[in-house]
Amino acid sequence: MEAQPEPQVQRLKRTPLYPVHRRLGAKMVEFGGWEMPVQYQGVIAEHLAVRGRAGLFDVSHMGEVEVRGSQAMDLCQRVTANDVSRLKSGQAQYSLLLNENGGTVDDIVVYKLEDDHFLICVNAANTEKDFRWIKENSRGVAEVENSSSHYVQLALQGPLAEKILQRLTQLRLEELRPFHFSFGEVSSIRCLVSRTGYTGEDGFELYCESDKGERLWNRLIDGESDLGLQPAGLGARDTLRLERALPLYGHELDETTTPLEAGLEWVTKLSKESFLGREALLKVKQEGIRRRLVGLELVEPGIARSHYPILKQDRPIGEVTSGTKSPTLGRSIALGYVVREEAELGNNVQVEIRGRKVAARIVSLPFYRR
């Protein structure tokens, strides 16, 4: 009998900082097709470092799509829910890519580099999908490039982030407002320095050429140890974003979820003349949404996890999307979707945890404010 070929094993991608993470003893895990550090010294320690001092994340697995040309803004307007025309050069904007049904292709950040040049930061697992989606909808009117391999992206987050970064750059960081960015040298390395992040703390995201990423990381970590800067992994990134109720694609957002359900109507500018998904969203808005994203606080011991049922008097009313025990607050918190009629603040519900019904209540979001 003829031998059957062995199945091909999909090799995980690695960022240019992979050797750094190995030297630091990071625990590596698969995330969105990448081998990434989930923790170095421990999730809770890294979480509290970001809340109290500062942490440094390698987020180079995130994707970058660049749009260029005289009609670049028109293309960005068509494929994103927010209003790109409001941006000036040097400004960034949280936004969404939507499909024709109003479902979320991805949540993104759009950077206006110049009038005819935009950089779109997308989620790691969605990079190829987003690139194809934007390119297919460009209809040839603008140049669309997947430039992810050109960049290393670091996230410096925490109340001491500005003080740490200011030591290494001549940029006047106190003048850089949230969702604004500037180009400049950071320890002699040219970077795009953006006052953005995903932790609920003040901080910056730095983009540089991929071959300079390790040097930039080392300059930050080695030079700022006296201020308590420490490496932080994806575990802390997840607990930090959850305390701030920031959505994670694949949990709170997917292609069947509209921004109206996810509490992202503020991102969705239905007043724009036209964008993908607009007509579907107008219909949903007219008819009323069927479910809503809510915050949950458990009032009995337990930790709610993704896909756990949410109950009202033993009747299923929804499902948990993300949950953890908050290191900052010391309480078990979760996000989840419930039917619209049960989404009122203060509503007493239950989360079914491995067959056990645990009391919870719906609370206001975010769970944590700086």
Contacts in CASP RR format, 6 or more apart in sequence:
PFRMAT RR
TARGET T0000
AUTHOR 0000-0000-0000
METHOD contacts of the structure
MODEL  1
MEAQPEPQVQRLKRTPLYPVHRRLGAKMVEFGGWEMPVQYQGVIAEHLAV
RGRAGLFDVSHMGEVEVRGSQAMDLCQRVTANDVSRLKSGQAQYSLLLNE
NGGTVDDIVVYKLEDDHFLICVNAANTEKDFRWIKENSRGVAEVENSSSH
YVQLALQGPLAEKILQRLTQLRLEELRPFHFSFGEVSSIRCLVSRTGYTG
EDGFELYCESDKGERLWNRLIDGESDLGLQPAGLGARDTLRLERALPLYG
HELDETTTPLEAGLEWVTKLSKESFLGREALLKVKQEGIRRRLVGLELVE
PGIARSHYPILKQDRPIGEVTSGTKSPTLGRSIALGYVVREEAELGNNVQ
VEIRGRKVAARIVSLPFYRR
10 33 0 8 1.000
12 30 0 8 1.000
12 33 0 8 1.000
12 34 0 8 1.000
12 35 0 8 1.000
13 33 0 8 1.000
13 34 0 8 1.000
13 35 0 8 1.000
13 61 0 8 1.000
14 34 0 8 1.000
14 35 0 8 1.000
15 34 0 8 1.000
15 36 0 8 1.000
15 58 0 8 1.000
15 60 0 8 1.000
15 61 0 8 1.000
15 152 0 8 1.000
16 60 0 8 1.000
16 152 0 8 1.000
16 210 0 8 1.000
16 211 0 8 1.000
16 213 0 8 1.000
16 214 0 8 1.000
17 58 0 8 1.000
17 60 0 8 1.000
17 152 0 8 1.000
17 213 0 8 1.000
17 214 0 8 1.000
17 217 0 8 1.000
18 35 0 8 1.000
19 214 0 8 1.000
20 58 0 8 1.000
20 214 0 8 1.000
20 217 0 8 1.000
20 218 0 8 1.000
21 28 0 8 1.000
21 36 0 8 1.000
21 37 0 8 1.000
21 40 0 8 1.000
21 58 0 8 1.000
21 231 0 8 1.000
22 28 0 8 1.000
24 37 0 8 1.000
24 40 0 8 1.000
24 231 0 8 1.000
25 40 0 8 1.000
26 37 0 8 1.000
26 38 0 8 1.000
26 39 0 8 1.000
26 40 0 8 1.000
26 231 0 8 1.000
26 233 0 8 1.000
27 37 0 8 1.000
27 38 0 8 1.000
27 39 0 8 1.000
27 40 0 8 1.000
28 35 0 8 1.000
28 36 0 8 1.000
28 37 0 8 1.000
28 38 0 8 1.000
29 35 0 8 1.000
29 36 0 8 1.000
29 37 0 8 1.000
29 38 0 8 1.000
29 234 0 8 1.000
30 36 0 8 1.000
31 38 0 8 1.000
31 61 0 8 1.000
31 124 0 8 1.000
31 125 0 8 1.000
31 234 0 8 1.000
32 61 0 8 1.000
32 124 0 8 1.000
32 125 0 8 1.000
33 124 0 8 1.000
33 125 0 8 1.000
34 61 0 8 1.000
34 124 0 8 1.000
36 58 0 8 1.000
36 61 0 8 1.000
36 233 0 8 1.000
36 234 0 8 1.000
37 58 0 8 1.000
37 231 0 8 1.000
37 233 0 8 1.000
37 234 0 8 1.000
38 233 0 8 1.000
38 234 0 8 1.000
38 235 0 8 1.000
39 46 0 8 1.000
39 233 0 8 1.000
39 234 0 8 1.000
39 235 0 8 1.000
39 236 0 8 1.000
40 46 0 8 1.000
40 230 0 8 1.000
40 231 0 8 1.000
40 232 0 8 1.000
40 233 0 8 1.000
41 230 0 8 1.000
42 236 0 8 1.000
43 233 0 8 1.000
43 235 0 8 1.000
43 236 0 8 1.000
43 239 0 8 1.000
43 327 0 8 1.000
44 327 0 8 1.000
45 230 0 8 1.000
46 55 0 8 1.000
46 230 0 8 1.000
46 231 0 8 1.000
46 232 0 8 1.000
46 233 0 8 1.000
46 235 0 8 1.000
46 236 0 8 1.000
47 232 0 8 1.000
47 235 0 8 1.000
47 236 0 8 1.000
47 239 0 8 1.000
47 240 0 8 1.000
47 327 0 8 1.000
47 328 0 8 1.000
48 327 0 8 1.000
48 328 0 8 1.000
49 55 0 8 1.000
49 228 0 8 1.000
49 230 0 8 1.000
49 232 0 8 1.000
49 236 0 8 1.000
50 157 0 8 1.000
50 158 0 8 1.000
50 199 0 8 1.000
50 201 0 8 1.000
50 232 0 8 1.000
50 236 0 8 1.000
50 240 0 8 1.000
51 158 0 8 1.000
51 159 0 8 1.000
51 201 0 8 1.000
51 240 0 8 1.000
51 327 0 8 1.000
51 328 0 8 1.000
52 158 0 8 1.000
52 159 0 8 1.000
52 160 0 8 1.000
53 158 0 8 1.000
53 159 0 8 1.000
53 160 0 8 1.000
53 227 0 8 1.000
53 228 0 8 1.000
53 229 0 8 1.000
53 230 0 8 1.000
54 156 0 8 1.000
54 157 0 8 1.000
54 158 0 8 1.000
54 159 0 8 1.000
54 160 0 8 1.000
54 161 0 8 1.000
54 164 0 8 1.000
54 224 0 8 1.000
54 227 0 8 1.000
54 228 0 8 1.000
54 229 0 8 1.000
54 230 0 8 1.000
55 156 0 8 1.000
55 157 0 8 1.000
55 158 0 8 1.000
55 161 0 8 1.000
55 229 0 8 1.000
55 230 0 8 1.000
55 231 0 8 1.000
55 232 0 8 1.000
56 154 0 8 1.000
56 155 0 8 1.000
56 156 0 8 1.000
56 157 0 8 1.000
56 217 0 8 1.000
56 220 0 8 1.000
56 221 0 8 1.000
56 229 0 8 1.000
56 230 0 8 1.000
56 231 0 8 1.000
56 232 0 8 1.000
57 154 0 8 1.000
57 155 0 8 1.000
57 156 0 8 1.000
57 157 0 8 1.000
57 231 0 8 1.000
57 232 0 8 1.000
57 233 0 8 1.000
57 234 0 8 1.000
57 237 0 8 1.000
58 152 0 8 1.000
58 153 0 8 1.000
58 154 0 8 1.000
58 217 0 8 1.000
58 233 0 8 1.000
59 153 0 8 1.000
59 154 0 8 1.000
59 155 0 8 1.000
59 205 0 8 1.000
59 237 0 8 1.000
60 151 0 8 1.000
60 152 0 8 1.000
60 153 0 8 1.000
60 154 0 8 1.000
60 210 0 8 1.000
60 213 0 8 1.000
61 124 0 8 1.000
62 121 0 8 1.000
62 122 0 8 1.000
62 123 0 8 1.000
62 124 0 8 1.000
62 127 0 8 1.000
62 148 0 8 1.000
62 153 0 8 1.000
63 121 0 8 1.000
63 122 0 8 1.000
63 123 0 8 1.000
63 124 0 8 1.000
63 127 0 8 1.000
63 130 0 8 1.000
63 146 0 8 1.000
63 148 0 8 1.000
63 151 0 8 1.000
64 119 0 8 1.000
64 120 0 8 1.000
64 121 0 8 1.000
64 122 0 8 1.000
64 146 0 8 1.000
64 147 0 8 1.000
64 148 0 8 1.000
64 150 0 8 1.000
64 151 0 8 1.000
64 153 0 8 1.000
64 207 0 8 1.000
65 119 0 8 1.000
65 120 0 8 1.000
65 122 0 8 1.000
65 127 0 8 1.000
65 130 0 8 1.000
65 131 0 8 1.000
65 134 0 8 1.000
65 144 0 8 1.000
65 145 0 8 1.000
65 146 0 8 1.000
65 147 0 8 1.000
65 148 0 8 1.000
66 117 0 8 1.000
66 118 0 8 1.000
66 119 0 8 1.000
66 120 0 8 1.000
66 143 0 8 1.000
66 144 0 8 1.000
66 145 0 8 1.000
66 147 0 8 1.000
67 75 0 8 1.000
67 76 0 8 1.000
67 117 0 8 1.000
67 118 0 8 1.000
67 120 0 8 1.000
67 134 0 8 1.000
67 138 0 8 1.000
67 142 0 8 1.000
67 143 0 8 1.000
67 144 0 8 1.000
67 145 0 8 1.000
68 116 0 8 1.000
68 117 0 8 1.000
68 118 0 8 1.000
68 142 0 8 1.000
68 143 0 8 1.000
68 145 0 8 1.000
69 116 0 8 1.000
69 117 0 8 1.000
69 142 0 8 1.000
69 143 0 8 1.000
70 116 0 8 1.000
70 142 0 8 1.000
71 141 0 8 1.000
71 142 0 8 1.000
72 116 0 8 1.000
72 117 0 8 1.000
72 118 0 8 1.000
72 142 0 8 1.000
72 143 0 8 1.000
73 84 0 8 1.000
73 85 0 8 1.000
73 115 0 8 1.000
73 116 0 8 1.000
73 118 0 8 1.000
74 141 0 8 1.000
74 142 0 8 1.000
75 134 0 8 1.000
75 137 0 8 1.000
75 138 0 8 1.000
75 141 0 8 1.000
75 142 0 8 1.000
75 144 0 8 1.000
76 84 0 8 1.000
76 110 0 8 1.000
76 118 0 8 1.000
76 120 0 8 1.000
77 83 0 8 1.000
77 84 0 8 1.000
77 85 0 8 1.000
77 272 0 8 1.000
77 275 0 8 1.000
78 137 0 8 1.000
78 274 0 8 1.000
78 275 0 8 1.000
78 276 0 8 1.000
79 97 0 8 1.000
79 133 0 8 1.000
79 134 0 8 1.000
79 137 0 8 1.000
79 275 0 8 1.000
79 276 0 8 1.000
80 95 0 8 1.000
80 96 0 8 1.000
80 97 0 8 1.000
80 108 0 8 1.000
80 110 0 8 1.000
80 275 0 8 1.000
81 95 0 8 1.000
81 96 0 8 1.000
81 97 0 8 1.000
81 98 0 8 1.000
81 259 0 8 1.000
81 267 0 8 1.000
81 268 0 8 1.000
81 269 0 8 1.000
81 275 0 8 1.000
82 93 0 8 1.000
82 94 0 8 1.000
82 95 0 8 1.000
82 96 0 8 1.000
82 110 0 8 1.000
82 267 0 8 1.000
82 268 0 8 1.000
82 269 0 8 1.000
83 269 0 8 1.000
83 271 0 8 1.000
83 272 0 8 1.000
84 93 0 8 1.000
84 95 0 8 1.000
84 110 0 8 1.000
84 112 0 8 1.000
84 118 0 8 1.000
86 93 0 8 1.000
87 93 0 8 1.000
87 110 0 8 1.000
87 112 0 8 1.000
88 112 0 8 1.000
89 112 0 8 1.000
89 113 0 8 1.000
89 114 0 8 1.000
89 115 0 8 1.000
90 111 0 8 1.000
90 112 0 8 1.000
90 113 0 8 1.000
90 180 0 8 1.000
90 181 0 8 1.000
90 182 0 8 1.000
91 111 0 8 1.000
91 112 0 8 1.000
91 179 0 8 1.000
91 180 0 8 1.000
91 181 0 8 1.000
92 109 0 8 1.000
92 110 0 8 1.000
92 111 0 8 1.000
92 112 0 8 1.000
92 179 0 8 1.000
92 180 0 8 1.000
92 181 0 8 1.000
92 194 0 8 1.000
92 196 0 8 1.000
93 109 0 8 1.000
93 110 0 8 1.000
93 112 0 8 1.000
93 179 0 8 1.000
94 107 0 8 1.000
94 108 0 8 1.000
94 109 0 8 1.000
94 179 0 8 1.000
94 267 0 8 1.000
95 107 0 8 1.000
95 108 0 8 1.000
95 109 0 8 1.000
95 110 0 8 1.000
95 267 0 8 1.000
96 104 0 8 1.000
96 105 0 8 1.000
96 106 0 8 1.000
96 107 0 8 1.000
96 108 0 8 1.000
96 259 0 8 1.000
96 264 0 8 1.000
96 267 0 8 1.000
96 268 0 8 1.000
97 104 0 8 1.000
97 105 0 8 1.000
97 106 0 8 1.000
97 107 0 8 1.000
97 108 0 8 1.000
97 122 0 8 1.000
97 130 0 8 1.000
97 133 0 8 1.000
97 134 0 8 1.000
97 276 0 8 1.000
98 104 0 8 1.000
98 105 0 8 1.000
98 259 0 8 1.000
98 275 0 8 1.000
98 276 0 8 1.000
98 277 0 8 1.000
98 281 0 8 1.000
99 105 0 8 1.000
99 255 0 8 1.000
99 276 0 8 1.000
99 277 0 8 1.000
100 276 0 8 1.000
100 277 0 8 1.000
100 280 0 8 1.000
101 277 0 8 1.000
101 280 0 8 1.000
102 258 0 8 1.000
102 259 0 8 1.000
102 276 0 8 1.000
102 277 0 8 1.000
102 280 0 8 1.000
102 281 0 8 1.000
102 284 0 8 1.000
103 254 0 8 1.000
103 255 0 8 1.000
103 256 0 8 1.000
103 257 0 8 1.000
103 258 0 8 1.000
103 259 0 8 1.000
103 277 0 8 1.000
103 280 0 8 1.000
104 249 0 8 1.000
104 253 0 8 1.000
104 254 0 8 1.000
104 255 0 8 1.000
104 257 0 8 1.000
104 258 0 8 1.000
104 259 0 8 1.000
104 262 0 8 1.000
105 126 0 8 1.000
105 129 0 8 1.000
105 130 0 8 1.000
105 133 0 8 1.000
105 255 0 8 1.000
106 122 0 8 1.000
106 123 0 8 1.000
106 126 0 8 1.000
106 129 0 8 1.000
106 130 0 8 1.000
106 249 0 8 1.000
106 253 0 8 1.000
107 123 0 8 1.000
107 247 0 8 1.000
107 249 0 8 1.000
107 253 0 8 1.000
107 264 0 8 1.000
108 120 0 8 1.000
108 121 0 8 1.000
108 122 0 8 1.000
108 123 0 8 1.000
108 130 0 8 1.000
109 120 0 8 1.000
109 121 0 8 1.000
109 196 0 8 1.000
110 118 0 8 1.000
110 119 0 8 1.000
110 120 0 8 1.000
110 121 0 8 1.000
111 118 0 8 1.000
111 119 0 8 1.000
111 120 0 8 1.000
111 121 0 8 1.000
111 181 0 8 1.000
111 192 0 8 1.000
111 194 0 8 1.000
112 118 0 8 1.000
113 119 0 8 1.000
119 192 0 8 1.000
120 130 0 8 1.000
120 134 0 8 1.000
121 153 0 8 1.000
122 130 0 8 1.000
122 131 0 8 1.000
123 130 0 8 1.000
123 249 0 8 1.000
125 249 0 8 1.000
126 249 0 8 1.000
127 146 0 8 1.000
127 148 0 8 1.000
128 146 0 8 1.000
131 144 0 8 1.000
131 146 0 8 1.000
134 144 0 8 1.000
135 144 0 8 1.000
137 276 0 8 1.000
138 144 0 8 1.000
149 210 0 8 1.000
150 209 0 8 1.000
150 210 0 8 1.000
151 207 0 8 1.000
151 208 0 8 1.000
151 209 0 8 1.000
151 210 0 8 1.000
152 207 0 8 1.000
152 208 0 8 1.000
152 209 0 8 1.000
152 210 0 8 1.000
152 212 0 8 1.000
152 213 0 8 1.000
152 216 0 8 1.000
153 205 0 8 1.000
153 206 0 8 1.000
153 207 0 8 1.000
154 205 0 8 1.000
154 206 0 8 1.000
154 208 0 8 1.000
154 213 0 8 1.000
154 216 0 8 1.000
154 217 0 8 1.000
154 220 0 8 1.000
155 197 0 8 1.000
155 198 0 8 1.000
155 199 0 8 1.000
155 203 0 8 1.000
155 204 0 8 1.000
155 205 0 8 1.000
155 206 0 8 1.000
155 237 0 8 1.000
156 164 0 8 1.000
156 165 0 8 1.000
156 203 0 8 1.000
156 204 0 8 1.000
156 205 0 8 1.000
156 206 0 8 1.000
156 220 0 8 1.000
156 229 0 8 1.000
157 197 0 8 1.000
157 198 0 8 1.000
157 199 0 8 1.000
157 200 0 8 1.000
157 201 0 8 1.000
157 202 0 8 1.000
157 203 0 8 1.000
157 204 0 8 1.000
157 232 0 8 1.000
157 240 0 8 1.000
158 199 0 8 1.000
158 201 0 8 1.000
158 202 0 8 1.000
158 203 0 8 1.000
159 201 0 8 1.000
159 202 0 8 1.000
160 227 0 8 1.000
160 228 0 8 1.000
160 229 0 8 1.000
161 201 0 8 1.000
161 202 0 8 1.000
161 203 0 8 1.000
161 204 0 8 1.000
162 173 0 8 1.000
162 174 0 8 1.000
162 202 0 8 1.000
162 203 0 8 1.000
162 204 0 8 1.000
163 227 0 8 1.000
164 220 0 8 1.000
164 224 0 8 1.000
164 227 0 8 1.000
164 229 0 8 1.000
165 173 0 8 1.000
165 186 0 8 1.000
165 193 0 8 1.000
165 204 0 8 1.000
165 220 0 8 1.000
166 173 0 8 1.000
167 223 0 8 1.000
167 224 0 8 1.000
168 186 0 8 1.000
168 187 0 8 1.000
168 219 0 8 1.000
168 220 0 8 1.000
169 184 0 8 1.000
169 185 0 8 1.000
169 186 0 8 1.000
169 187 0 8 1.000
169 193 0 8 1.000
170 184 0 8 1.000
170 185 0 8 1.000
171 182 0 8 1.000
171 184 0 8 1.000
171 186 0 8 1.000
171 193 0 8 1.000
173 193 0 8 1.000
173 195 0 8 1.000
173 204 0 8 1.000
176 182 0 8 1.000
176 193 0 8 1.000
176 195 0 8 1.000
177 195 0 8 1.000
178 195 0 8 1.000
178 196 0 8 1.000
179 194 0 8 1.000
179 195 0 8 1.000
179 196 0 8 1.000
180 194 0 8 1.000
180 195 0 8 1.000
181 192 0 8 1.000
181 193 0 8 1.000
181 194 0 8 1.000
181 195 0 8 1.000
181 196 0 8 1.000
182 192 0 8 1.000
182 193 0 8 1.000
183 190 0 8 1.000
183 191 0 8 1.000
183 192 0 8 1.000
183 193 0 8 1.000
184 190 0 8 1.000
184 191 0 8 1.000
184 193 0 8 1.000
185 191 0 8 1.000
186 193 0 8 1.000
186 206 0 8 1.000
186 208 0 8 1.000
186 216 0 8 1.000
186 219 0 8 1.000
187 215 0 8 1.000
187 216 0 8 1.000
187 219 0 8 1.000
187 220 0 8 1.000
189 208 0 8 1.000
189 212 0 8 1.000
189 213 0 8 1.000
189 215 0 8 1.000
189 216 0 8 1.000
189 219 0 8 1.000
190 208 0 8 1.000
190 209 0 8 1.000
191 206 0 8 1.000
191 207 0 8 1.000
191 208 0 8 1.000
191 216 0 8 1.000
192 206 0 8 1.000
192 207 0 8 1.000
192 208 0 8 1.000
193 204 0 8 1.000
193 205 0 8 1.000
193 206 0 8 1.000
194 204 0 8 1.000
194 205 0 8 1.000
194 206 0 8 1.000
194 207 0 8 1.000
195 202 0 8 1.000
195 203 0 8 1.000
195 204 0 8 1.000
196 203 0 8 1.000
196 204 0 8 1.000
196 205 0 8 1.000
197 203 0 8 1.000
197 204 0 8 1.000
197 205 0 8 1.000
198 237 0 8 1.000
198 240 0 8 1.000
198 241 0 8 1.000
198 246 0 8 1.000
199 237 0 8 1.000
199 240 0 8 1.000
199 241 0 8 1.000
199 244 0 8 1.000
200 240 0 8 1.000
200 241 0 8 1.000
200 243 0 8 1.000
200 244 0 8 1.000
200 246 0 8 1.000
200 366 0 8 1.000
200 368 0 8 1.000
200 370 0 8 1.000
201 240 0 8 1.000
201 370 0 8 1.000
202 370 0 8 1.000
206 216 0 8 1.000
208 216 0 8 1.000
220 229 0 8 1.000
221 229 0 8 1.000
221 230 0 8 1.000
221 231 0 8 1.000
238 248 0 8 1.000
238 322 0 8 1.000
238 324 0 8 1.000
239 324 0 8 1.000
239 326 0 8 1.000
239 327 0 8 1.000
241 248 0 8 1.000
242 248 0 8 1.000
242 322 0 8 1.000
242 323 0 8 1.000
242 324 0 8 1.000
242 326 0 8 1.000
242 333 0 8 1.000
242 335 0 8 1.000
242 367 0 8 1.000
243 326 0 8 1.000
243 328 0 8 1.000
243 329 0 8 1.000
243 333 0 8 1.000
243 366 0 8 1.000
243 367 0 8 1.000
243 368 0 8 1.000
244 366 0 8 1.000
244 367 0 8 1.000
244 368 0 8 1.000
245 295 0 8 1.000
245 335 0 8 1.000
245 365 0 8 1.000
245 366 0 8 1.000
245 367 0 8 1.000
246 366 0 8 1.000
247 253 0 8 1.000
247 262 0 8 1.000
247 264 0 8 1.000
247 293 0 8 1.000
247 335 0 8 1.000
248 322 0 8 1.000
251 306 0 8 1.000
251 321 0 8 1.000
251 322 0 8 1.000
251 335 0 8 1.000
252 262 0 8 1.000
252 293 0 8 1.000
252 321 0 8 1.000
252 322 0 8 1.000
252 335 0 8 1.000
252 336 0 8 1.000
253 262 0 8 1.000
258 280 0 8 1.000
258 281 0 8 1.000
258 284 0 8 1.000
258 289 0 8 1.000
259 265 0 8 1.000
259 267 0 8 1.000
259 268 0 8 1.000
259 281 0 8 1.000
260 268 0 8 1.000
260 281 0 8 1.000
260 284 0 8 1.000
260 285 0 8 1.000
260 289 0 8 1.000
261 289 0 8 1.000
261 290 0 8 1.000
261 291 0 8 1.000
261 292 0 8 1.000
261 293 0 8 1.000
261 337 0 8 1.000
262 293 0 8 1.000
263 292 0 8 1.000
263 293 0 8 1.000
268 281 0 8 1.000
270 278 0 8 1.000
270 281 0 8 1.000
270 282 0 8 1.000
270 285 0 8 1.000
272 278 0 8 1.000
288 340 0 8 1.000
289 340 0 8 1.000
290 339 0 8 1.000
290 340 0 8 1.000
291 318 0 8 1.000
291 337 0 8 1.000
291 338 0 8 1.000
291 339 0 8 1.000
291 340 0 8 1.000
291 343 0 8 1.000
292 337 0 8 1.000
292 338 0 8 1.000
292 340 0 8 1.000
292 343 0 8 1.000
293 321 0 8 1.000
293 335 0 8 1.000
293 336 0 8 1.000
293 337 0 8 1.000
294 335 0 8 1.000
294 336 0 8 1.000
294 337 0 8 1.000
294 338 0 8 1.000
294 343 0 8 1.000
294 362 0 8 1.000
294 365 0 8 1.000
295 333 0 8 1.000
295 334 0 8 1.000
295 335 0 8 1.000
295 336 0 8 1.000
295 362 0 8 1.000
295 363 0 8 1.000
295 364 0 8 1.000
295 365 0 8 1.000
295 367 0 8 1.000
296 304 0 8 1.000
296 310 0 8 1.000
296 320 0 8 1.000
296 333 0 8 1.000
296 334 0 8 1.000
296 335 0 8 1.000
296 336 0 8 1.000
296 349 0 8 1.000
296 351 0 8 1.000
296 360 0 8 1.000
296 361 0 8 1.000
296 362 0 8 1.000
296 363 0 8 1.000
297 331 0 8 1.000
297 332 0 8 1.000
297 333 0 8 1.000
297 360 0 8 1.000
297 361 0 8 1.000
297 363 0 8 1.000
297 367 0 8 1.000
298 304 0 8 1.000
298 331 0 8 1.000
298 332 0 8 1.000
298 333 0 8 1.000
298 334 0 8 1.000
298 351 0 8 1.000
298 358 0 8 1.000
298 359 0 8 1.000
298 360 0 8 1.000
299 359 0 8 1.000
299 360 0 8 1.000
299 361 0 8 1.000
300 358 0 8 1.000
300 359 0 8 1.000
300 360 0 8 1.000
301 332 0 8 1.000
301 358 0 8 1.000
302 325 0 8 1.000
302 332 0 8 1.000
302 353 0 8 1.000
302 358 0 8 1.000
303 323 0 8 1.000
303 324 0 8 1.000
303 325 0 8 1.000
303 332 0 8 1.000
303 353 0 8 1.000
304 320 0 8 1.000
304 323 0 8 1.000
304 332 0 8 1.000
304 334 0 8 1.000
304 351 0 8 1.000
304 353 0 8 1.000
304 358 0 8 1.000
304 360 0 8 1.000
305 320 0 8 1.000
305 323 0 8 1.000
305 353 0 8 1.000
306 320 0 8 1.000
306 321 0 8 1.000
306 322 0 8 1.000
306 323 0 8 1.000
307 319 0 8 1.000
307 320 0 8 1.000
308 319 0 8 1.000
308 320 0 8 1.000
308 351 0 8 1.000
308 352 0 8 1.000
308 353 0 8 1.000
309 316 0 8 1.000
309 318 0 8 1.000
309 319 0 8 1.000
309 320 0 8 1.000
309 351 0 8 1.000
309 352 0 8 1.000
310 316 0 8 1.000
310 317 0 8 1.000
310 318 0 8 1.000
310 319 0 8 1.000
310 320 0 8 1.000
310 336 0 8 1.000
310 338 0 8 1.000
310 349 0 8 1.000
310 350 0 8 1.000
310 351 0 8 1.000
310 352 0 8 1.000
310 360 0 8 1.000
311 317 0 8 1.000
311 349 0 8 1.000
311 350 0 8 1.000
311 351 0 8 1.000
311 352 0 8 1.000
311 357 0 8 1.000
312 342 0 8 1.000
312 347 0 8 1.000
312 349 0 8 1.000
312 350 0 8 1.000
314 350 0 8 1.000
314 357 0 8 1.000
317 338 0 8 1.000
317 339 0 8 1.000
317 342 0 8 1.000
317 349 0 8 1.000
318 336 0 8 1.000
318 337 0 8 1.000
318 338 0 8 1.000
318 339 0 8 1.000
319 336 0 8 1.000
319 337 0 8 1.000
320 334 0 8 1.000
320 335 0 8 1.000
320 336 0 8 1.000
320 351 0 8 1.000
321 334 0 8 1.000
321 335 0 8 1.000
321 336 0 8 1.000
321 337 0 8 1.000
322 334 0 8 1.000
322 335 0 8 1.000
322 336 0 8 1.000
323 332 0 8 1.000
323 333 0 8 1.000
323 334 0 8 1.000
323 335 0 8 1.000
324 332 0 8 1.000
324 333 0 8 1.000
324 334 0 8 1.000
325 331 0 8 1.000
325 332 0 8 1.000
325 333 0 8 1.000
326 332 0 8 1.000
326 333 0 8 1.000
326 367 0 8 1.000
326 368 0 8 1.000
328 368 0 8 1.000
329 367 0 8 1.000
329 368 0 8 1.000
333 367 0 8 1.000
334 351 0 8 1.000
334 360 0 8 1.000
338 349 0 8 1.000
338 362 0 8 1.000
342 349 0 8 1.000
342 362 0 8 1.000
343 362 0 8 1.000
344 362 0 8 1.000
345 362 0 8 1.000
345 363 0 8 1.000
345 364 0 8 1.000
346 361 0 8 1.000
346 362 0 8 1.000
346 363 0 8 1.000
347 361 0 8 1.000
347 362 0 8 1.000
348 359 0 8 1.000
348 360 0 8 1.000
348 361 0 8 1.000
349 359 0 8 1.000
349 360 0 8 1.000
349 361 0 8 1.000
349 362 0 8 1.000
350 357 0 8 1.000
350 358 0 8 1.000
350 359 0 8 1.000
350 360 0 8 1.000
351 357 0 8 1.000
351 358 0 8 1.000
351 360 0 8 1.000
352 358 0 8 1.000
END
